[in-house]
Amino acid sequence: MAALSAAALLLRGPLGARALSTAADQLWATAIKYRSADKVLEVEFSTGERFSYPAEYLRVHSPAAEARDRQGGPKVVAGRRHVGLVGVHPVGSYAVRLEFDDLHGTGIYTWPYLHDLGQHKLSRMRQYIQTLRERGLTREPPSLRKRRPAAAGGQQQSAAREPQQPGAGSGEQQPASGQQQQRAAGSAQQWQSAAGSEQRQEQEQRNISSSGAAGS
């Protein structure tokens, strides 16, 4: 699939239909749409469910091998608040490979994995933000974190005269300040609020589908 247009409908139809009868084989995506203005991927499944995935959420939960640590657990990926998608590529009839604008493009998202991400989005978001806070990390990209002192009027010059802390400039992530932690907490509340709204919309949609099925 080529680079995405503004709100391109990427894939439609029984993309992962199989003749087998296992639960995984009965689940596939019937439509995928990316809203570039919101940086949100929408996926509709054969079950009738539809989920919305922020690009940041998909990026930090990439199943790629390079996104795993030496013990096989997921790496904590920070600074991806403004990441977006530039490509969605079908992989056979069972998955899609997502390509992000931060040059990460090796994650293959199977239909069951995408479905699981959709079902547990709120809890996964909460856990991710909590992990960032515990490790002194932030969702903001490094470039934006560096610009903020300049906007405070002269703070950048005074900061330049201060002695450099151990590890600064070595590429190591420094612990977040109290203000950064407060911003992270605010981001968590906003993200959770948005996720809760989407969850309610998805539940209403499922209720409507159930009512329609009962009426027929």
Backbone as CSV, one residue per row, in Angstrom:
resi,resn,N_x,N_y,N_z,CA_x,CA_y,CA_z,C_x,C_y,C_z
1,MET,0.850,-1.181,0.000,0.000,0.000,0.000,0.889,1.236,0.000
2,ALA,0.570,2.175,-0.848,1.375,3.387,-0.978,1.160,4.288,0.228
3,ALA,1.893,5.409,0.227,1.753,6.373,1.321,0.308,6.823,1.428
4,LEU,-0.126,7.171,2.625,-1.517,7.458,2.878,-1.908,8.859,2.439
5,SER,-3.109,8.989,1.935,-3.660,10.300,1.625,-4.356,10.831,2.866
6,ALA,-4.979,12.012,2.741,-5.482,12.734,3.902,-6.420,11.905,4.772
7,ALA,-7.378,11.234,4.191,-8.285,10.399,4.980,-8.635,9.180,4.149
8,ALA,-7.613,8.529,3.641,-7.812,7.477,2.657,-8.448,6.248,3.273
9,LEU,-9.392,5.636,2.534,-9.917,4.344,2.895,-8.928,3.331,2.358
10,LEU,-8.240,2.646,3.255,-7.096,1.843,2.845,-7.484,0.464,2.354
11,LEU,-8.279,-0.220,3.132,-8.594,-1.601,2.822,-10.072,-1.845,3.103
12,ARG,-10.712,-2.644,2.274,-12.111,-2.995,2.508,-12.382,-4.365,1.913
13,GLY,-13.286,-5.107,2.583,-13.614,-6.446,2.128,-13.135,-7.482,3.121
14,PRO,-13.389,-8.772,2.848,-12.968,-9.848,3.752,-11.477,-10.070,3.670
15,LEU,-10.693,-9.176,4.277,-9.247,-9.161,4.109,-8.577,-10.379,4.699
16,GLY,-9.200,-10.987,5.705,-8.551,-12.116,6.341,-9.433,-13.340,6.410
17,ALA,-10.424,-13.454,5.540,-11.346,-14.580,5.604,-10.611,-15.885,5.362
18,ARG,-10.921,-16.896,6.167,-10.293,-18.207,6.045,-11.360,-19.298,5.997
19,ALA,-10.986,-20.451,5.528,-11.914,-21.569,5.480,-11.850,-22.405,6.752
20,LEU,-10.829,-22.174,7.588,-10.685,-22.938,8.814,-11.703,-22.467,9.853
21,SER,-11.810,-23.214,10.935,-12.885,-22.937,11.882,-12.400,-22.513,13.258
22,THR,-11.110,-22.227,13.421,-10.624,-21.781,14.728,-11.103,-20.362,14.992
23,ALA,-11.061,-19.967,16.267,-11.544,-18.629,16.639,-10.737,-17.543,15.955
24,ALA,-9.400,-17.734,15.881,-8.547,-16.726,15.250,-8.859,-16.583,13.778
25,ASP,-9.160,-17.693,13.110,-9.423,-17.640,11.684,-10.790,-17.062,11.369
26,GLN,-11.667,-16.985,12.363,-12.983,-16.392,12.138,-12.962,-14.883,12.377
27,LEU,-11.812,-14.344,12.725,-11.674,-12.916,13.002,-10.783,-12.283,11.946
28,TRP,-11.282,-11.267,11.273,-10.481,-10.551,10.296,-10.999,-9.120,10.177
29,ALA,-10.201,-8.270,9.568,-10.602,-6.877,9.353,-11.391,-6.779,8.055
30,THR,-12.515,-6.095,8.098,-13.324,-5.891,6.904,-13.114,-4.508,6.295
31,ALA,-12.588,-3.577,7.074,-12.308,-2.231,6.557,-11.290,-1.549,7.457
32,ILE,-10.385,-0.798,6.826,-9.381,-0.037,7.566,-9.325,1.368,6.979
33,LYS,-9.365,2.350,7.845,-9.346,3.754,7.402,-8.426,4.548,8.308
34,TYR,-7.593,5.390,7.722,-6.697,6.236,8.505,-7.094,7.696,8.360
35,ARG,-7.301,8.364,9.500,-7.620,9.787,9.513,-6.339,10.536,9.854
36,SER,-5.674,11.055,8.839,-4.367,11.678,9.050,-4.459,12.949,9.888
37,ALA,-5.572,13.683,9.796,-5.705,14.914,10.582,-5.692,14.608,12.078
38,ASP,-6.298,13.489,12.468,-6.359,13.089,13.876,-5.280,12.080,14.231
39,LYS,-4.592,11.547,13.206,-3.589,10.492,13.407,-4.209,9.299,14.128
40,VAL,-5.338,8.854,13.579,-6.093,7.748,14.159,-6.399,6.722,13.071
41,LEU,-6.161,5.452,13.371,-6.481,4.352,12.473,-7.777,3.704,12.944
42,GLU,-8.741,3.562,12.042,-10.004,2.913,12.367,-10.040,1.539,11.697
43,VAL,-10.396,0.524,12.464,-10.459,-0.841,11.937,-11.817,-1.435,12.281
44,GLU,-12.491,-1.981,11.270,-13.756,-2.681,11.469,-13.501,-4.168,11.280
45,PHE,-14.023,-4.977,12.202,-13.763,-6.411,12.181,-14.994,-7.201,11.732
46,SER,-14.740,-8.465,11.413,-15.808,-9.351,10.948,-16.865,-9.584,12.018
47,THR,-16.544,-9.279,13.265,-17.507,-9.413,14.360,-18.509,-8.261,14.401
48,GLY,-18.265,-7.235,13.579,-19.105,-6.043,13.612,-18.546,-4.961,14.513
49,GLU,-17.503,-5.280,15.272,-16.888,-4.290,16.152,-15.998,-3.349,15.347
50,ARG,-15.883,-2.120,15.818,-15.012,-1.137,15.185,-14.243,-0.399,16.277
51,PHE,-12.921,-0.310,16.094,-12.066,0.328,17.081,-11.270,1.448,16.427
52,SER,-10.942,2.460,17.236,-10.102,3.572,16.796,-8.784,3.511,17.560
53,TYR,-7.674,3.595,16.818,-6.354,3.464,17.424,-5.520,4.718,17.139
54,PRO,-5.176,5.508,18.145,-4.218,6.593,17.916,-2.899,6.006,17.419
55,ALA,-2.243,6.696,16.485,-0.977,6.194,15.939,0.057,6.005,17.041
56,GLU,0.054,6.896,18.020,0.985,6.759,19.137,0.765,5.443,19.865
57,TYR,-0.488,5.086,20.096,-0.827,3.843,20.800,-0.316,2.626,20.029
58,LEU,-0.504,2.638,18.707,-0.019,1.524,17.886,1.507,1.471,17.872
59,ARG,2.134,2.635,17.838,3.608,2.673,17.764,4.237,2.130,19.041
60,VAL,3.735,2.530,20.188,4.367,2.106,21.437,4.028,0.658,21.777
61,HIS,3.064,0.059,21.059,2.742,-1.350,21.238,3.107,-2.167,19.995
62,SER,4.131,-1.734,19.298,4.567,-2.453,18.102,5.019,-3.871,18.459
63,PRO,4.586,-4.868,17.670,5.012,-6.244,17.928,6.339,-6.604,17.262
64,ALA,7.021,-5.627,16.671,8.276,-5.892,15.959,9.333,-6.441,16.911
65,ALA,10.221,-7.269,16.366,11.287,-7.859,17.175,12.194,-6.781,17.761
66,GLU,12.431,-5.709,17.023,13.311,-4.644,17.502,12.678,-3.848,18.636
67,ALA,11.373,-4.041,18.849,10.682,-3.358,19.941,10.664,-4.205,21.206
68,ARG,11.453,-5.286,21.234,11.544,-6.151,22.409,12.922,-6.016,23.054
69,ASP,12.971,-6.193,24.365,14.257,-6.128,25.041,14.935,-7.501,25.000
70,ARG,16.068,-7.631,25.658,16.828,-8.874,25.603,16.092,-10.037,26.246
71,GLN,15.218,-9.747,27.176,14.448,-10.803,27.825,13.170,-11.140,27.059
72,GLY,12.944,-10.451,25.954,11.754,-10.723,25.156,10.553,-9.885,25.520
73,GLY,10.684,-9.036,26.544,9.583,-8.165,26.924,9.553,-6.908,26.070
74,PRO,8.453,-6.177,26.088,8.351,-4.959,25.269,9.235,-3.845,25.802
75,LYS,9.913,-3.131,24.898,10.672,-1.955,25.290,9.710,-0.803,25.574
76,VAL,10.115,0.083,26.451,9.307,1.273,26.729,9.720,2.346,25.726
77,VAL,8.807,2.705,24.858,9.081,3.693,23.810,8.462,5.018,24.230
78,ALA,9.294,6.034,24.412,8.812,7.347,24.848,8.916,8.358,23.704
79,GLY,8.322,9.545,23.908,8.465,10.641,22.956,7.754,10.451,21.637
80,ARG,6.648,9.704,21.619,5.955,9.445,20.348,4.559,10.073,20.310
81,ARG,4.369,11.128,21.064,3.033,11.733,21.149,2.506,12.189,19.787
82,HIS,3.382,12.674,18.917,2.935,13.248,17.642,3.263,12.353,16.443
83,VAL,3.556,11.092,16.684,3.885,10.189,15.586,2.647,9.939,14.727
84,GLY,2.870,9.694,13.442,1.770,9.404,12.523,2.107,8.231,11.632
85,LEU,1.126,7.798,10.860,1.315,6.699,9.921,1.568,7.244,8.526
86,VAL,2.449,6.574,7.784,2.692,6.932,6.384,2.403,5.762,5.458
87,GLY,2.083,4.600,6.000,1.779,3.461,5.155,1.115,2.332,5.916
88,VAL,0.183,1.669,5.264,-0.470,0.470,5.793,-0.401,-0.588,4.702
89,HIS,0.330,-1.666,4.963,0.620,-2.654,3.933,0.034,-4.008,4.317
90,PRO,-0.852,-4.577,3.493,-1.404,-5.908,3.790,-0.294,-6.953,3.824
91,VAL,-0.394,-7.878,4.754,0.535,-9.009,4.847,-0.307,-10.267,4.702
92,GLY,-0.287,-10.853,3.505,-1.138,-12.000,3.246,-2.589,-11.644,3.510
93,SER,-3.282,-12.551,4.167,-4.682,-12.311,4.515,-4.882,-12.314,6.026
94,TYR,-3.783,-12.155,6.771,-3.898,-12.302,8.215,-3.406,-11.096,9.005
95,ALA,-2.842,-10.074,8.345,-2.246,-8.983,9.117,-1.991,-7.770,8.229
96,VAL,-1.537,-6.684,8.859,-1.048,-5.504,8.140,0.280,-5.093,8.774
97,ARG,1.132,-4.539,7.950,2.384,-3.952,8.445,2.211,-2.446,8.439
98,LEU,2.438,-1.836,9.593,2.249,-0.395,9.736,3.586,0.327,9.651
99,GLU,3.599,1.393,8.875,4.807,2.190,8.689,4.576,3.576,9.290
100,PHE,5.442,3.963,10.220,5.284,5.219,10.947,6.268,6.274,10.437
101,ASP,5.960,7.529,10.708,6.821,8.608,10.206,8.081,8.809,11.038
102,ASP,8.286,7.989,12.080,9.561,8.030,12.809,10.510,6.951,12.282
103,LEU,10.205,6.422,11.095,11.013,5.433,10.371,10.867,4.014,10.910
104,HIS,9.979,3.796,11.837,9.708,2.424,12.292,8.656,1.814,11.368
105,GLY,8.970,0.661,10.789,8.018,0.076,9.850,8.097,-1.430,9.744
106,THR,8.526,-2.111,10.799,8.685,-3.565,10.745,7.649,-4.312,11.575
107,GLY,6.759,-3.595,12.225,5.755,-4.257,13.056,4.629,-4.841,12.223
108,ILE,4.363,-6.136,12.402,3.276,-6.815,11.692,2.153,-7.066,12.698
109,TYR,1.021,-6.429,12.465,-0.116,-6.481,13.373,-1.148,-7.463,12.836
110,THR,-1.254,-8.629,13.459,-2.241,-9.609,13.033,-3.629,-9.138,13.445
111,TRP,-4.659,-9.696,12.823,-6.031,-9.300,13.166,-6.337,-9.579,14.648
112,PRO,-5.979,-10.766,15.196,-6.242,-10.979,16.628,-5.515,-9.975,17.527
113,TYR,-4.269,-9.625,17.149,-3.523,-8.676,17.980,-4.165,-7.291,17.928
114,LEU,-4.556,-6.852,16.734,-5.225,-5.558,16.605,-6.542,-5.549,17.378
115,HIS,-7.265,-6.641,17.288,-8.537,-6.748,17.999,-8.309,-6.658,19.508
116,ASP,-7.276,-7.335,20.001,-6.954,-7.297,21.425,-6.557,-5.877,21.852
117,LEU,-5.772,-5.186,21.006,-5.405,-3.800,21.315,-6.646,-2.919,21.413
118,GLY,-7.623,-3.181,20.556,-8.846,-2.395,20.591,-9.675,-2.665,21.832
119,GLN,-9.773,-3.934,22.212,-10.590,-4.296,23.369,-10.009,-3.788,24.687
120,HIS,-8.694,-3.709,24.776,-8.049,-3.340,26.036,-7.301,-2.008,25.926
121,LYS,-7.786,-1.146,25.075,-7.087,0.116,24.826,-6.969,0.966,26.088
122,LEU,-8.023,1.128,26.822,-8.004,2.014,27.984,-7.005,1.521,29.033
123,SER,-7.040,0.234,29.355,-6.131,-0.294,30.374,-4.682,-0.243,29.903
124,ARG,-4.450,-0.493,28.630,-3.087,-0.435,28.100,-2.562,0.999,28.100
125,MET,-3.430,1.950,27.777,-3.030,3.359,27.824,-2.624,3.759,29.229
126,ARG,-3.435,3.360,30.201,-3.133,3.706,31.593,-1.802,3.109,32.026
127,GLN,-1.573,1.851,31.667,-0.342,1.192,32.058,0.873,1.842,31.413
128,TYR,0.736,2.208,30.138,1.841,2.848,29.420,2.215,4.176,30.066
129,ILE,1.235,5.011,30.350,1.507,6.320,30.941,2.077,6.165,32.343
130,GLN,1.582,5.179,33.098,2.116,4.934,34.432,3.580,4.499,34.351
131,THR,3.911,3.661,33.379,5.291,3.215,33.210,6.205,4.383,32.863
132,LEU,5.735,5.287,31.992,6.527,6.471,31.662,6.818,7.294,32.916
133,ARG,5.816,7.496,33.727,5.988,8.307,34.929,6.970,7.643,35.891
134,GLU,6.865,6.330,36.032,7.755,5.614,36.947,9.214,5.699,36.502
135,ARG,9.432,5.781,35.191,10.793,5.807,34.662,11.284,7.221,34.351
136,GLY,10.481,8.217,34.695,10.891,9.593,34.456,10.902,9.956,32.994
137,LEU,10.048,9.311,32.197,9.986,9.564,30.759,8.740,10.374,30.438
138,THR,8.615,10.787,29.190,7.485,11.607,28.761,7.061,11.232,27.358
139,ARG,5.829,11.575,27.020,5.304,11.324,25.671,5.824,12.340,24.669
140,GLU,6.336,13.478,25.146,6.781,14.539,24.253,8.084,14.155,23.545
141,PRO,8.224,14.508,22.252,9.488,14.264,21.536,10.612,15.107,22.124
142,PRO,11.854,14.652,22.028,12.989,15.426,22.572,13.073,16.828,22.009
143,SER,12.763,17.016,20.715,12.863,18.343,20.105,11.935,19.335,20.782
144,LEU,10.718,18.893,21.150,9.781,19.793,21.822,10.197,20.052,23.258
145,ARG,10.768,19.054,23.910,11.220,19.250,25.286,12.344,20.280,25.347
146,LYS,13.167,20.366,24.283,14.270,21.317,24.261,13.799,22.729,23.966
147,ARG,12.683,22.860,23.216,12.208,24.186,22.833,11.531,24.915,23.990
148,ARG,10.910,24.190,24.894,10.085,24.825,25.912,10.818,25.830,26.781
149,PRO,12.065,25.584,27.233,12.743,26.607,28.048,12.935,27.925,27.319
150,ALA,13.095,27.901,25.979,13.314,29.122,25.213,12.100,30.029,25.273
151,ALA,10.913,29.441,25.420,9.688,30.236,25.437,9.463,30.904,26.782
152,ALA,10.277,30.601,27.767,10.081,31.159,29.102,10.751,32.519,29.268
153,GLY,11.406,33.044,28.214,11.983,34.375,28.259,13.272,34.449,29.044
154,GLY,14.374,34.096,28.403,15.672,34.204,29.041,16.096,32.988,29.816
155,GLN,15.213,32.041,30.025,15.569,30.863,30.795,16.593,30.011,30.066
156,GLN,16.538,30.047,28.734,17.471,29.227,27.971,18.911,29.670,28.213
157,GLN,19.135,31.017,28.284,20.477,31.510,28.504,20.966,31.172,29.900
158,SER,20.108,31.321,30.915,20.510,30.991,32.263,20.788,29.509,32.410
159,ALA,20.009,28.694,31.720,20.223,27.250,31.792,21.552,26.884,31.174
160,ALA,21.984,27.659,30.148,23.247,27.350,29.479,24.432,27.596,30.401
161,ARG,24.275,28.503,31.392,25.361,28.810,32.310,25.444,27.819,33.465
162,GLU,24.393,27.014,33.651,24.393,26.064,34.743,25.283,24.879,34.409
163,PRO,25.965,24.301,35.403,26.813,23.136,35.127,25.986,21.970,34.626
164,GLN,26.554,21.229,33.702,25.860,20.097,33.111,25.805,18.943,34.096
165,GLN,24.636,18.324,34.216,24.461,17.222,35.137,25.094,15.961,34.572
166,PRO,25.514,15.043,35.432,26.086,13.783,34.943,25.123,13.072,34.022
167,GLY,25.653,12.638,32.892,24.842,11.909,31.920,24.188,12.798,30.902
168,ALA,24.174,14.142,31.138,23.555,15.051,30.179,24.388,15.094,28.926
169,GLY,23.716,15.056,27.782,24.399,15.084,26.498,24.912,13.733,26.070
170,SER,24.753,12.718,26.911,25.235,11.386,26.550,24.159,10.543,25.921
171,GLY,22.969,11.117,25.775,21.876,10.364,25.174,21.026,9.641,26.207
172,GLU,21.418,9.728,27.507,20.656,9.068,28.539,19.429,9.902,28.886
173,GLN,18.316,9.241,29.174,17.084,9.927,29.545,17.190,10.385,30.994
174,GLN,17.035,11.704,31.241,17.126,12.247,32.585,15.761,12.138,33.264
175,PRO,15.750,12.046,34.602,14.470,11.966,35.310,13.623,13.197,35.048
176,ALA,12.324,13.008,34.960,11.418,14.118,34.692,11.300,15.007,35.929
177,SER,11.142,16.314,35.704,10.952,17.245,36.794,9.524,17.133,37.317
178,GLY,9.235,17.867,38.401,7.876,17.856,38.928,6.874,18.378,37.916
179,GLN,7.278,19.431,37.155,6.376,19.976,36.140,6.118,18.953,35.045
180,GLN,7.165,18.217,34.641,6.974,17.204,33.604,6.039,16.113,34.090
181,GLN,6.175,15.725,35.353,5.295,14.698,35.881,3.859,15.191,35.941
182,GLN,3.673,16.490,36.281,2.322,17.041,36.282,1.732,17.042,34.886
183,ARG,2.586,17.395,33.875,2.092,17.370,32.490,1.748,15.954,32.078
184,ALA,2.563,14.994,32.500,2.284,13.596,32.154,0.970,13.156,32.764
185,ALA,0.719,13.583,34.028,-0.539,13.223,34.674,-1.710,13.832,33.928
186,GLY,-1.554,15.106,33.500,-2.616,15.746,32.724,-2.852,15.044,31.408
187,SER,-1.762,14.621,30.751,-1.885,13.896,29.486,-2.612,12.590,29.697
188,ALA,-2.306,11.924,30.822,-2.966,10.648,31.112,-4.468,10.848,31.254
189,GLN,-4.874,11.914,31.961,-6.295,12.168,32.146,-6.969,12.474,30.815
190,GLN,-6.306,13.289,29.960,-6.895,13.618,28.658,-7.010,12.373,27.788
191,TRP,-5.944,11.569,27.784,-5.939,10.363,26.947,-7.002,9.382,27.434
192,GLN,-7.094,9.213,28.758,-8.069,8.285,29.302,-9.486,8.780,29.035
193,SER,-9.701,10.106,29.110,-11.018,10.662,28.834,-11.418,10.406,27.399
194,ALA,-10.454,10.626,26.459,-10.739,10.379,25.040,-11.002,8.908,24.805
195,ALA,-10.211,8.054,25.454,-10.392,6.620,25.274,-11.738,6.180,25.832
196,GLY,-12.138,6.755,26.992,-13.419,6.401,27.563,-14.572,6.803,26.663
197,SER,-14.449,7.974,26.014,-15.481,8.426,25.082,-15.595,7.481,23.903
198,GLU,-14.440,7.072,23.359,-14.463,6.133,22.240,-15.045,4.797,22.663
199,GLN,-14.727,4.374,23.889,-15.235,3.097,24.386,-16.749,3.143,24.503
200,ARG,-17.284,4.281,24.982,-18.733,4.411,25.080,-19.384,4.394,23.707
201,GLN,-18.751,5.066,22.734,-19.296,5.062,21.375,-19.307,3.653,20.790
202,GLU,-18.221,2.905,21.049,-18.153,1.539,20.531,-19.220,0.663,21.176
203,GLN,-19.467,0.874,22.510,-20.493,0.094,23.198,-21.865,0.416,22.651
204,GLU,-22.130,1.718,22.380,-23.412,2.104,21.807,-23.606,1.477,20.438
205,GLN,-22.508,1.434,19.675,-22.594,0.838,18.335,-22.937,-0.646,18.422
206,ARG,-22.271,-1.356,19.401,-22.571,-2.763,19.583,-24.004,-2.980,20.032
207,ASN,-24.530,-2.070,20.896,-25.916,-2.188,21.332,-26.886,-2.014,20.185
208,ILE,-26.566,-1.054,19.291,-27.418,-0.819,18.132,-27.417,-2.047,17.229
209,SER,-26.209,-2.628,17.035,-26.105,-3.818,16.197,-26.900,-4.974,16.796
210,SER,-26.828,-5.117,18.143,-27.542,-6.198,18.809,-29.041,-5.995,18.686
211,SER,-29.507,-4.733,18.839,-30.937,-4.435,18.728,-31.436,-4.730,17.324
212,GLY,-30.605,-4.380,16.338,-31.003,-4.649,14.950,-31.115,-6.124,14.679
213,ALA,-30.183,-6.894,15.240,-30.202,-8.325,15.029,-31.408,-8.949,15.700
214,ALA,-31.763,-8.449,16.912,-32.918,-8.985,17.632,-34.209,-8.658,16.910
215,GLY,-34.284,-7.477,16.341,-35.498,-7.067,15.638,-35.748,-7.846,14.366
216,SER,-34.655,-8.297,13.721,-34.823,-9.055,12.483,-35.181,-10.500,12.793
